[in-house]
Structures are given as C-alpha cells and as structure tokens.
Amino acid sequence: MNLIDKVALVTGAARGIGREIALALGRERVRVAAADIAKIESAEFQGLLGEANKDGLEILPLQADVTAGRAVEEMIQKTLSHFGQLDILVNAAGVISVSPVMEMEEPEWDRILNVNLKGVFLCCKAALPHLIKRGEARIINVASVAGKAGRPGLAHYSASKHGIQGFTKSLAYEVAPHNVTVNAVNPGIVETPMWSQILAPHFGKLRGVDPEEAFAAIIKDRIPLGRPQTLDDIAQAVLFLCKSQNITGSSLTVDGGYTMQ
C-alpha cells in the first residue's frame, strides 16, 4: 500500500513505542490521529506535537480511554471528522505491572486485560466499518515477546499479549475478503518508560543489582545479537506491515533472537 496521504490512528501515541510509530508514519506522509489516555496538555503529548511540528508532520492529538466503548467510538468519529477517512489502525496502547499470581488482586488482572486486550477489540470493532469502506486497509496490533513465552510475575500481561496473537489471527480471516490485513508486532526488550520505570527495577531487585545493571545483564544473557531493540526497530516493522500487500494473520517478532526457537 502506498502510504502517502493515507490516514492512520495510533493508540498509546503519547510516549514510548506508540509515539515512535506515530512519528514514523507521519514522516512517510501519513496523516496521523495520535490517541492516548494522557491529557493533550501533558508533557508527553506536547513533546510529541513539538516533534511533529518541527518535522512538518500532520498529527491530530486525541485523548481517549481505549477500555471504554463510547470513548473509542468518539475517537474514531473525531478522526473521521478531521481527516475524512481511515486507512490504518495501530493498537499500541498498553500497560504492565509485576505480580505473582497468588498475590495478584482481581482489579489488577482486569486493568491489564482491559487495556491490552479489550482495548484492541474495541478499537478494531469501531474502526472496521471505516477501514473496509476504503477497499484496502491495515490493522497492526502491538503485542510482545511475552505473547510468545511466559515469565514469572507477568501472567496477566503475558495472557493479554497471547490473547492479541489469537485475536489477530481470527480477525485476519474475517476481514481478508475485504482486503484488510491484520498483523501483530512483538517488540523484544526496548528501553521504554515501561522498562525503565517498572521492569528494570523489578529485575534489578531480583538480581540484587541496580536497574541499569539488570537491563545490561538481560541483554547479555538472553539476546543472541547482544543488543537491545530500539523504538525505531518497532516503528519500521509497523511501516513494513503497512506497505505489505500479502502478509496477514502474522506475528512479526523484533527481539534480536530473544525468543528464537
């Protein structure tokens, strides 16, 4: 698919992987609706908009909660009202926490599953009539290497990302007759706020070292290529799937060999 002047909606776009995807699409001359639960006045959103303005990118900021059906419908309608069409949906909104199953509270299980999995369902359901109308469209769901393998303390997160894999494959079958492709991207170890604020401190505590040492040790011990993945790595994988005509129901893993089998 030629991306010039197409319209994309990216959730979780105020920071981390979602932010980089929104900017990468914009640099391909895609018009981007960037949605996030953060307030548009927040430092994260303003940083995104500042970067977009500097590069002359067309980005519409939207505040939305992907776990609420009505809010998702409003997000889609605002995108359509502003741009007049929708060609690409990238579901990048996600949250994480660390908790052993026996210590996990039910509301925490629900929070992770609601954002990471229910949010993908609600966004796809609301966007599909408009994507199908275009005659050629793309859906990319950001999953994780945790959707390929389990890890202690991440049962809820892993379950949500495994769920995205199954949802992606099933939806790909449903919409293939309409020339809509549906794929997932599995980021490996990417130094995002999720890593630096939640996972690195957790692994540091387990290993008895500071978070930076824990991050470096995980890279050395678990990634055959010996280096972390970057935000741009993930964004380029999304661009590849947007442009590809004959890839659907697939899961593209970008992890330096971390989950190699």
C-alpha positions in Angstrom: 0.0 0.0 0.0 1.2 3.5 -0.9 1.2 5.4 2.4 1.2 8.9 1.0 -1.9 10.8 2.2 -3.3 7.8 4.0 -4.8 8.3 7.4 -3.7 6.3 10.5 -5.0 6.1 14.0 -2.4 5.2 16.6 -3.3 4.5 20.2 -0.9 4.8 23.1 0.8 7.5 21.0 1.9 10.0 23.6 5.1 8.1 24.6 7.2 5.0 24.0 6.5 2.7 21.1 3.2 4.3 20.1 4.9 7.8 19.9 7.7 6.5 17.7 5.1 4.7 15.4 3.0 7.9 15.1 6.1 9.9 14.1 7.4 7.3 11.7 4.1 7.2 9.9 4.0 11.0 9.8 7.4 11.0 8.1 6.0 8.7 5.5 3.5 11.5 4.7 0.7 9.7 6.5 -1.8 11.9 8.3 -2.0 10.6 11.9 -4.5 10.7 14.7 -2.5 10.2 17.8 -4.6 9.0 20.7 -3.7 8.4 24.3 -5.3 8.4 27.7 -2.9 11.2 28.7 -4.2 14.8 28.6 -3.3 16.7 25.5 -1.7 19.4 27.8 0.6 16.7 29.3 4.3 16.9 28.8 4.3 13.6 26.9 1.7 14.8 24.4 3.3 18.2 24.0 6.6 16.6 23.3 5.0 14.5 20.5 3.4 17.6 19.0 6.6 19.6 19.3 8.5 16.9 17.4 5.7 16.7 14.8 5.7 20.5 14.2 9.4 20.6 13.9 9.3 18.0 11.1 6.2 19.4 9.5 4.1 16.3 10.2 0.3 16.3 10.3 -0.7 14.9 13.6 -4.1 15.3 15.4 -3.9 14.7 19.2 -6.9 12.9 20.8 -7.4 12.0 24.4 -9.2 8.6 24.7 -9.6 5.7 27.0 -9.4 2.5 24.9 -11.2 0.5 27.6 -14.5 2.4 27.2 -16.6 1.7 24.1 -18.2 5.1 23.9 -14.8 6.9 24.1 -13.4 4.6 21.4 -16.4 5.5 19.1 -15.8 9.2 19.8 -12.1 8.8 19.0 -13.0 7.2 15.6 -15.5 9.8 14.8 -13.1 12.7 15.6 -10.6 11.1 13.3 -13.1 10.8 10.5 -14.4 14.3 11.0 -10.9 15.8 10.8 -9.4 13.6 8.0 -12.4 12.2 6.2 -11.2 8.6 6.1 -9.3 5.9 8.0 -6.8 3.5 6.3 -4.6 2.2 9.1 -5.2 1.3 12.8 -2.2 0.7 15.1 -3.2 -0.6 18.5 -0.2 0.4 20.7 -1.9 1.3 23.9 -0.6 -0.9 26.7 0.1 -1.2 30.4 2.1 -3.6 32.6 2.7 -4.4 36.2 4.6 -7.2 38.0 2.8 -9.5 40.4 2.9 -13.3 41.2 -0.5 -14.9 40.6 -1.1 -15.7 44.3 -0.5 -12.1 45.2 -2.4 -10.5 42.3 -5.6 -8.6 43.1 -8.5 -9.1 40.8 -8.7 -5.4 39.8 -5.1 -5.5 38.6 -5.8 -8.5 36.4 -8.8 -6.7 35.0 -6.8 -3.5 34.4 -4.1 -5.2 32.4 -6.5 -7.3 30.3 -8.9 -4.3 29.8 -6.2 -2.0 28.3 -4.1 -4.5 26.5 -6.7 -6.9 25.0 -10.2 -5.4 25.4 -8.9 -2.1 24.1 -7.6 -3.8 20.9 -11.0 -5.5 20.4 -13.0 -2.2 20.9 -10.7 -0.2 18.6 -10.9 -2.8 15.9 -14.6 -3.2 16.1 -15.2 0.5 15.9 -12.7 1.1 13.1 -13.6 -1.9 10.9 -16.6 -0.4 9.0 -14.5 2.6 8.0 -11.4 0.5 7.1 -13.5 -1.8 5.0 -15.0 1.1 3.2 -11.6 2.2 2.0 -11.1 -1.0 -0.1 -7.6 -1.5 1.2 -6.6 -1.1 4.8 -4.3 -2.2 7.6 -4.5 -3.2 11.3 -1.3 -3.7 13.3 -1.6 -4.8 16.9 1.4 -4.3 19.2 1.8 -7.5 21.2 5.1 -8.5 22.8 7.6 -11.3 23.2 5.5 -12.0 26.4 2.9 -13.1 23.9 5.2 -16.0 22.9 6.6 -17.1 26.2 5.6 -16.8 29.9 7.6 -15.0 32.6 7.1 -15.1 36.4 5.2 -12.2 37.7 3.8 -11.4 34.3 0.9 -13.9 34.0 -1.7 -11.1 33.4 0.5 -9.2 30.9 1.5 -12.4 29.1 -2.1 -13.6 28.9 -3.2 -10.3 27.4 -0.4 -10.4 24.8 -1.1 -14.1 23.9 -4.7 -13.0 23.5 -3.7 -10.4 21.0 -2.0 -13.2 18.9 -5.1 -15.2 18.7 -7.4 -12.2 18.1 -5.1 -11.0 15.3 -5.2 -14.4 13.5 -9.0 -14.8 13.8 -9.8 -11.2 12.7 -7.4 -11.6 9.8 -9.5 -14.5 8.5 -12.7 -12.4 8.9 -11.6 -9.3 7.0 -9.4 -10.9 4.4 -12.3 -10.8 1.8 -12.4 -7.0 2.3 -8.7 -6.6 1.5 -7.9 -5.6 5.1 -4.8 -7.1 6.6 -4.3 -7.7 10.3 -0.9 -8.4 11.8 0.9 -8.2 15.1 4.3 -6.9 16.1 6.2 -8.4 19.0 8.7 -6.0 20.5 11.6 -7.5 22.4 13.5 -5.6 25.0 13.0 -1.9 24.2 14.1 0.8 26.6 10.7 2.5 27.1 9.2 4.1 30.2 7.6 0.7 30.8 11.0 -0.9 31.0 12.8 1.8 32.9 10.0 2.5 35.5 8.6 -1.0 36.1 10.5 -3.9 34.6 14.1 -2.9 35.1 13.6 -2.1 38.9 11.9 -5.4 39.3 14.7 -7.4 37.6 17.3 -5.4 39.4 15.7 -6.3 42.8 15.6 -10.0 41.8 19.3 -9.9 40.8 20.4 -7.7 43.6 21.8 -5.0 41.3 20.7 -1.6 40.2 18.2 -1.3 37.3 20.8 -0.3 34.7 23.0 -3.3 35.5 19.9 -5.6 35.4 19.0 -4.3 31.9 22.5 -4.8 30.6 22.7 -8.3 32.1 19.4 -9.3 30.5 20.6 -8.1 27.1 23.9 -10.0 27.5 22.3 -13.2 28.8 19.2 -13.5 26.7 19.6 -11.7 23.3 21.8 -13.6 20.8 22.6 -10.4 18.9 23.8 -8.8 22.1 21.9 -5.5 21.8 18.5 -4.1 22.8 15.8 -3.3 20.3 15.1 0.3 19.6 11.9 2.3 19.2 12.8 2.8 15.5 13.1 -1.0 15.1 9.5 -1.4 16.1 8.3 1.5 14.1 10.0 0.2 10.9 8.3 -3.2 11.4 5.0 -1.4 11.6 5.8 0.5 8.4 6.8 -2.7 6.7 3.4 -4.3 7.5 1.5 -1.2 6.4 3.2 -1.4 3.0 2.9 -5.2 2.5 0.2 -6.5 0.3 0.2 -10.2 1.1 1.0 -10.6 4.8 -1.9 -11.1 7.1 -2.5 -13.1 10.3 1.2 -12.9 11.0 3.2 -12.0 14.1 6.4 -10.2 13.3 8.9 -10.6 16.2 11.6 -7.9 16.6 13.7 -9.2 19.5 17.3 -9.9 18.4 16.7 -13.6 18.7 15.4 -13.5 22.3 12.5 -15.9 21.6 14.3 -17.8 18.8 13.1 -21.5 18.6 
